[in-house]
Amino acid sequence: MNLPDRAALRARFPALASGTVFLENAGGSQVPACVADAVHRYLRETYVQLGAGYPLSRHCTQVVADAHAFARTFVNAARGGQAMIGPSSTVMLNMLAGCYGQVLAPGSEIILAETGHEANLGPWKRLERLGATIRWWPLDPELQLCPLDALDALLSDRTALVALPHVSNLLGGIVDLPEVVRMAHGAGARVVADGVAYAPHRAIDVDAWGVDWYVYSTYKVYGPHMAVLYGRDDALAELPSPNHFFVPRDDLPYLFEPGGPSHEGCAGLLALGEYLQFLAGADGGGPCDRAAVERAFAVMEQLEAPLVARLLEYLHGKPGVRVIGPQEAGPARVGTVSFVHERLTAREIAAILDRTAIAVRHGHMYAWHLVKALGLDLEDGVLRVSFVHYNTLDEIERLIEVLETIL
């Protein structure tokens, strides 16, 4: 595979020239200039309401429609389903849970993976007040994952939903989502997958996985601060609308976008296709197609792989360091690496790194139940290093150089 020139790639991200080493990408990635420029142009030149008859309004209506089409291409919803755009994954999942709260029968069971982010746990936990029963899919502390045989033991004809992260935002390992979907569907249950920590690293393929609901944050995938929630047609048809009562049932995706998406955000999301085409080696002369998306993410995986391997190699060689999550680099692990130290707190390590312009994060990162299950301090949590394809081996070596003085 031909990889793009790293300097040319990084030059497309203006923030990377700041001198900061961005290793907190799981909290939000940087954006290429084409995305920022599209938002800027929209706000300056085309900031009007949608749905009116005059030319500028028709243009803006088309921009938002094209952004939805791009989102469907991005997640590979070629066989149907809708891609709803909203302000954040947390908001979209709360909306989804609110819809299910109106239709779930009392006693319906919801299985929650203990590895989950609270955005995909809290909304479902709150349905207990409406008569739902929460069943926890527990973490195996030794394996540091939720085993499939434990899920199999929980599934029954009472199971309505299974909610899980495709990748834990602390552990970094990729879950076998197609197998989870197969098992859940066999019990008659729907699957709600949180793809926030997966989407910056691998191509989403909802058609191949058969998943009912899949959400990711566009601001963690080189775009504006929004989120996309994919829903299968049959899953959408089961739910009441969260929008105004007079919005027609066939007005999708708007039916599940109360208030509508950010118009300037849609312009930025659409512009991301230009950058993906660059990574894919395409000419960028037309809309970004699915082949370009898949090639772009294959390039991203190749660029990240040596960084993951180098950091894990270093951490495994340091006495007193415990890596959280999969211990080896490989196709089933993304560029999110968490660790703890037997003597130093994660807060102390992060504070030292902060002073050297290396951006990392410590804490539970909203995976509160996971940190508790790991037996870690809930406030201190872990030290998380999260990198994506625009990071470099030199930046990892700079991190290691500082860590060497700490550890």
C-alpha positions as CSV (number, residue, x, y, z in Angstrom):
1,M,0.0,0.0,0.0
2,N,1.3,3.4,-1.0
3,L,1.3,5.7,2.1
4,P,1.1,9.5,1.8
5,D,4.1,11.6,2.7
6,R,3.8,12.2,6.4
7,A,4.9,15.9,6.2
8,A,2.3,16.6,3.5
9,L,-0.4,14.8,5.5
10,R,0.4,16.8,8.7
11,A,0.5,20.0,6.7
12,R,-3.2,19.6,6.2
13,F,-3.8,20.0,9.9
14,P,-3.0,23.6,10.9
15,A,-3.0,22.8,14.7
16,L,-0.2,20.4,14.3
17,A,2.2,23.3,13.7
18,S,1.6,24.6,17.2
19,G,4.3,22.6,18.9
20,T,1.9,20.6,21.0
21,V,2.1,16.9,20.8
22,F,-1.5,15.8,20.5
23,L,-1.8,12.5,22.3
24,E,-5.3,13.0,23.6
25,N,-7.1,12.3,20.4
26,A,-9.6,10.0,22.0
27,G,-11.1,13.1,23.6
28,G,-11.3,14.9,20.2
29,S,-9.1,14.9,17.1
30,Q,-7.7,17.8,15.2
31,V,-9.4,18.8,11.9
32,P,-7.9,19.3,8.4
33,A,-8.0,22.8,7.0
34,C,-10.6,21.7,4.4
35,V,-13.1,21.0,7.2
36,A,-12.4,24.3,9.1
37,D,-12.6,26.2,5.9
38,A,-15.9,24.7,4.9
39,V,-17.4,25.7,8.3
40,H,-16.0,29.2,7.9
41,R,-17.3,29.7,4.4
42,Y,-20.8,28.4,5.4
43,L,-21.0,30.9,8.3
44,R,-19.8,33.8,6.3
45,E,-21.6,33.2,3.0
46,T,-24.5,30.9,3.3
47,Y,-25.9,31.2,6.9
48,V,-29.6,31.0,6.1
49,Q,-32.5,28.7,7.2
50,L,-33.3,25.6,5.2
51,G,-36.4,24.7,3.3
52,A,-37.3,28.1,1.8
53,G,-37.7,28.6,-2.0
54,Y,-35.0,31.1,-2.7
55,P,-31.7,29.9,-4.3
56,L,-29.4,30.3,-1.2
57,S,-31.8,28.4,1.0
58,R,-32.1,25.6,-1.6
59,H,-28.3,25.5,-1.7
60,C,-28.0,25.1,2.1
61,T,-30.8,22.5,2.1
62,Q,-28.7,20.5,-0.4
63,V,-25.6,20.9,1.7
64,V,-27.3,19.3,4.7
65,A,-28.8,16.6,2.5
66,D,-25.4,15.8,1.1
67,A,-23.9,15.6,4.6
68,H,-26.5,13.0,5.5
69,A,-25.6,11.1,2.3
70,F,-21.9,11.3,3.1
71,A,-22.6,10.0,6.7
72,R,-24.5,7.0,5.2
73,T,-21.5,6.3,2.9
74,F,-19.1,6.7,5.8
75,V,-20.9,4.0,7.9
76,N,-21.7,1.9,4.8
77,A,-25.5,2.0,5.0
78,A,-25.8,0.9,1.4
79,R,-28.7,-1.5,2.1
80,G,-30.9,1.0,3.9
81,G,-31.1,2.6,7.3
82,Q,-30.7,6.2,8.3
83,A,-27.8,8.3,9.5
84,M,-29.1,10.9,12.0
85,I,-26.9,13.9,12.8
86,G,-27.0,15.5,16.3
87,P,-24.9,17.5,18.7
88,S,-23.1,14.6,20.5
89,S,-23.2,10.9,21.0
90,T,-24.4,11.4,24.5
91,V,-27.4,13.5,23.3
92,M,-28.2,11.0,20.5
93,L,-28.1,8.0,22.9
94,N,-30.3,9.8,25.5
95,M,-32.8,10.5,22.7
96,L,-32.7,6.9,21.6
97,A,-33.2,5.6,25.2
98,G,-36.1,8.1,25.6
99,C,-37.8,6.6,22.6
100,Y,-37.3,3.0,23.9
101,G,-38.7,4.1,27.3
102,Q,-42.1,4.6,25.6
103,V,-42.3,1.2,24.1
104,L,-40.4,-1.3,26.3
105,A,-42.7,-3.7,28.2
106,P,-42.2,-3.7,32.0
107,G,-39.6,-6.4,32.9
108,S,-37.8,-6.1,29.6
109,E,-34.1,-6.7,30.2
110,I,-31.3,-4.4,28.9
111,I,-27.7,-5.9,29.0
112,L,-25.0,-3.4,29.5
113,A,-21.3,-4.1,29.0
114,E,-19.2,-3.1,32.0
115,T,-16.6,-1.7,29.7
116,G,-18.9,1.0,28.4
117,H,-18.7,4.7,28.3
118,E,-21.4,6.4,30.5
119,A,-23.0,7.9,27.4
120,N,-24.1,4.4,26.4
121,L,-24.8,3.2,30.0
122,G,-26.5,6.1,31.8
123,P,-29.5,6.5,29.4
124,W,-30.3,2.8,29.7
125,K,-29.8,2.7,33.4
126,R,-32.4,5.4,33.8
127,L,-35.0,3.2,32.2
128,E,-35.1,1.1,35.4
129,R,-37.5,3.8,36.7
130,L,-39.9,2.8,33.9
131,G,-39.7,-0.9,34.8
132,A,-36.8,-2.2,32.7
133,T,-34.3,-4.6,34.3
134,I,-30.6,-3.9,33.9
135,R,-28.3,-6.9,33.5
136,W,-24.6,-6.3,33.6
137,W,-22.3,-8.0,31.2
138,P,-19.2,-8.2,33.5
139,L,-15.6,-7.5,32.8
140,D,-13.2,-10.4,33.2
141,P,-10.3,-8.5,35.1
142,E,-7.7,-11.0,33.9
143,L,-8.7,-10.9,30.2
144,Q,-9.7,-7.2,30.5
145,L,-12.8,-7.7,28.3
146,C,-16.4,-8.8,28.5
147,P,-16.3,-12.5,27.5
148,L,-18.8,-13.7,24.9
149,D,-19.8,-16.7,27.0
150,A,-20.8,-14.4,29.8
151,L,-23.1,-12.6,27.3
152,D,-24.5,-15.9,26.1
153,A,-25.5,-16.7,29.7
154,L,-27.3,-13.4,30.1
155,L,-29.4,-13.5,26.9
156,S,-33.0,-14.7,27.1
157,D,-36.4,-14.1,25.5
158,R,-36.7,-11.2,27.9
159,T,-33.6,-9.4,26.5
160,A,-34.7,-6.3,24.6
161,L,-31.3,-4.5,24.1
162,V,-27.6,-5.1,24.3
163,A,-25.5,-1.9,24.7
164,L,-21.7,-2.1,24.4
165,P,-18.7,-0.2,23.1
166,H,-17.2,-1.4,19.9
167,V,-13.9,-0.3,21.4
168,S,-13.5,0.7,25.0
169,N,-12.2,4.2,25.3
170,L,-9.7,3.0,27.9
171,L,-8.9,-0.6,26.8
172,G,-8.4,0.0,23.1
173,G,-9.3,-3.6,22.0
174,I,-11.8,-4.2,19.2
175,V,-14.8,-6.2,20.2
176,D,-16.2,-8.9,17.9
177,L,-19.3,-6.9,17.1
178,P,-20.7,-9.2,14.3
179,E,-20.7,-12.1,16.8
180,V,-22.4,-10.0,19.5
181,V,-25.0,-9.0,16.9
182,R,-25.5,-12.6,15.9
183,M,-26.0,-13.7,19.5
184,A,-28.3,-10.9,20.4
185,H,-30.5,-11.2,17.3
186,G,-30.7,-14.9,18.0
187,A,-32.4,-14.0,21.3
188,G,-34.6,-11.4,19.6
189,A,-32.7,-8.4,21.0
190,R,-31.5,-5.2,19.4
191,V,-27.8,-4.0,19.6
192,V,-26.7,-0.5,20.4
193,A,-23.0,-0.1,19.7
194,D,-20.9,2.9,20.8
195,G,-18.4,3.3,18.0
196,V,-16.8,6.5,19.3
197,A,-13.5,5.0,20.1
198,Y,-13.5,2.8,17.0
199,A,-14.4,5.3,14.3
200,P,-11.2,7.3,14.3
201,H,-9.1,4.2,13.4
202,R,-11.1,1.8,11.3
203,A,-13.8,2.0,8.6
204,I,-17.4,1.5,10.0
205,D,-19.4,-1.1,8.1
206,V,-22.9,-1.3,9.5
207,D,-24.1,-3.4,6.6
208,A,-21.5,-6.1,7.2
209,W,-22.1,-6.2,10.9
210,G,-25.9,-6.1,10.8
211,V,-26.0,-3.8,13.9
212,D,-29.3,-2.1,14.8
213,W,-27.9,1.1,16.2
214,Y,-24.4,2.6,15.9
215,V,-23.2,5.9,17.1
216,Y,-19.9,7.8,16.7
217,S,-18.7,11.4,17.4
218,T,-17.7,13.3,14.3
219,Y,-15.4,15.6,16.3
220,K,-13.3,12.6,17.2
221,V,-13.0,11.7,13.5
222,Y,-11.4,14.8,12.1
223,G,-14.7,16.7,11.8
224,P,-17.0,19.3,13.6
225,H,-18.4,18.8,17.1
226,M,-21.4,16.6,16.2
227,A,-22.4,12.9,16.2
228,V,-24.0,10.5,13.8
229,L,-26.5,7.8,14.9
230,Y,-27.2,5.1,12.4
231,G,-30.4,3.2,12.8
232,R,-31.6,0.2,10.8
233,D,-35.0,0.7,9.1
234,D,-36.8,-2.0,11.0
235,A,-35.4,-0.7,14.3
236,L,-36.5,2.9,13.5
237,A,-40.0,1.7,12.6
238,E,-40.5,0.3,16.1
239,L,-40.0,3.6,17.9
240,P,-42.1,6.8,18.4
241,S,-40.7,10.0,17.0
242,P,-38.9,12.4,19.4
243,N,-39.7,15.2,17.0
244,H,-42.8,17.5,16.7
245,F,-46.1,15.6,16.4
246,F,-46.8,16.9,13.0
247,V,-43.5,15.7,11.4
248,P,-44.5,12.9,9.0
249,R,-43.3,9.4,9.8
250,D,-41.5,9.2,6.5
251,D,-39.6,12.4,7.0
252,L,-36.3,10.7,7.7
253,P,-33.8,11.3,9.1
254,Y,-35.4,14.6,10.4
255,L,-38.0,12.5,12.4
256,F,-35.1,11.6,14.7
257,E,-33.4,15.0,14.6
258,P,-35.4,17.3,16.9
259,G,-34.2,20.9,16.3
260,G,-32.2,19.7,13.2
261,P,-28.5,19.3,12.9
262,S,-25.9,22.1,12.9
263,H,-25.9,23.4,9.3
264,E,-22.4,24.7,9.4
265,G,-21.3,21.4,11.0
266,C,-22.9,19.5,8.1
267,A,-20.8,21.6,5.8
268,G,-17.7,20.6,7.7
269,L,-18.6,17.0,7.9
270,L,-19.2,16.9,4.1
271,A,-15.8,18.5,3.5
272,L,-14.1,15.6,5.4
273,G,-14.6,13.6,2.2
274,E,-11.9,15.7,0.5
275,Y,-9.4,14.7,3.1
276,L,-10.3,11.1,3.0
277,Q,-9.9,11.2,-0.8
278,F,-6.4,12.6,-0.3
279,L,-5.5,9.7,2.0
280,A,-7.0,7.3,-0.5
281,G,-4.9,8.7,-3.3
282,A,-8.0,9.8,-5.2
283,D,-8.2,13.0,-7.2
284,G,-10.9,14.6,-5.0
285,G,-12.9,15.9,-8.0
286,G,-16.3,14.5,-6.9
287,P,-18.1,13.1,-3.9
288,C,-16.2,10.7,-1.6
289,D,-17.4,7.2,-2.4
290,R,-17.2,4.1,-0.2
291,A,-14.1,2.8,-1.8
292,A,-12.2,6.0,-0.9
293,V,-13.4,5.7,2.7
294,E,-12.1,2.1,3.0
295,R,-8.8,2.9,1.4
296,A,-8.3,6.0,3.6
297,F,-8.9,4.0,6.8
298,A,-6.6,1.2,5.6
299,V,-3.9,3.9,5.3
300,M,-4.7,5.2,8.8
301,E,-4.3,1.7,10.2
302,Q,-0.9,1.3,8.5
303,L,0.3,4.6,9.8
304,E,-0.8,3.9,13.4
305,A,0.5,0.4,13.7
306,P,4.2,1.1,14.4
307,L,3.2,3.8,17.0
308,V,1.1,1.3,19.0
309,A,3.9,-1.3,18.8
310,R,6.6,1.1,19.9
311,L,4.7,2.4,22.9
312,L,3.6,-1.0,24.1
313,E,7.2,-2.3,23.7
314,Y,8.5,0.6,25.9
315,L,5.8,0.3,28.6
316,H,6.3,-3.5,28.9
317,G,9.9,-2.9,29.6
318,K,9.3,-0.6,32.6
319,P,9.1,-2.1,36.1
320,G,6.0,-1.0,38.0
321,V,3.9,-0.2,34.9
322,R,0.7,-2.1,34.2
323,V,-0.8,-1.7,30.7
324,I,-4.6,-1.7,30.7
325,G,-6.2,-3.5,27.8
326,P,-4.7,-5.8,25.2
327,Q,-1.0,-6.4,25.8
328,E,0.1,-6.8,22.2
329,A,-0.2,-4.6,19.1
330,G,-2.1,-5.9,16.1
331,P,-5.2,-5.5,14.0
332,A,-7.5,-6.0,17.0
333,R,-6.0,-3.0,18.8
334,V,-6.3,0.7,18.1
335,G,-4.1,3.6,19.1
336,T,-5.5,4.1,22.6
337,V,-3.1,2.9,25.3
338,S,-3.8,3.2,29.0
339,F,-1.5,2.4,31.9
340,V,-1.0,2.8,35.6
341,H,2.2,2.9,37.7
342,E,2.6,1.2,41.1
343,R,4.2,4.3,42.7
344,L,3.1,7.4,40.8
345,T,-0.5,8.4,40.3
346,A,-1.8,9.0,36.8
347,R,-2.5,12.6,37.9
348,E,1.2,13.1,38.7
349,I,2.4,11.6,35.4
350,A,-0.1,13.7,33.4
351,A,0.9,16.9,35.2
352,I,4.6,16.4,34.2
353,L,3.7,15.6,30.6
354,D,1.4,18.7,30.5
355,R,4.4,20.9,31.3
356,T,6.3,19.5,28.3
357,A,3.5,20.3,25.8
358,I,2.6,16.7,25.5
359,A,-1.2,16.5,25.6
360,V,-2.6,13.4,27.4
361,R,-5.4,12.8,29.9
362,H,-5.9,10.9,33.2
363,G,-9.0,9.8,35.0
364,H,-11.9,7.4,34.3
365,M,-12.8,9.2,31.0
366,Y,-16.5,8.4,31.7
367,A,-15.8,4.7,31.8
368,W,-16.6,4.8,35.6
369,H,-17.9,1.2,35.8
370,L,-14.9,-0.1,34.0
371,V,-12.4,1.6,36.2
372,K,-14.2,0.3,39.3
373,A,-14.2,-3.2,37.9
374,L,-10.5,-3.0,37.3
375,G,-10.0,-2.1,41.0
376,L,-8.5,1.3,40.3
377,D,-8.9,4.6,42.0
378,L,-12.0,6.2,40.5
379,E,-10.7,9.7,40.6
380,D,-7.2,9.0,39.5
381,G,-8.1,6.3,36.9
382,V,-5.5,5.6,34.3
383,L,-3.0,7.6,32.2
384,R,-4.3,7.5,28.6
385,V,-2.2,8.0,25.5
386,S,-4.4,8.2,22.4
387,F,-3.0,8.7,19.0
388,V,-4.2,8.6,15.4
389,H,-2.7,8.5,11.9
390,Y,-1.3,12.0,11.9
391,N,0.8,11.4,14.9
392,T,4.4,10.3,14.3
393,L,7.0,7.9,15.7
394,D,9.1,11.0,16.6
395,E,6.2,12.1,18.9
396,I,6.0,8.7,20.5
397,E,9.8,8.9,21.1
398,R,9.4,12.4,22.6
399,L,6.7,11.0,25.0
400,I,9.0,8.0,25.9
401,E,11.9,10.4,26.6
402,V,9.8,12.3,29.1
403,L,8.3,9.1,30.6
404,E,11.8,7.8,31.1
405,T,12.6,10.7,33.5
406,I,9.3,10.0,35.4
407,L,9.1,6.2,35.6
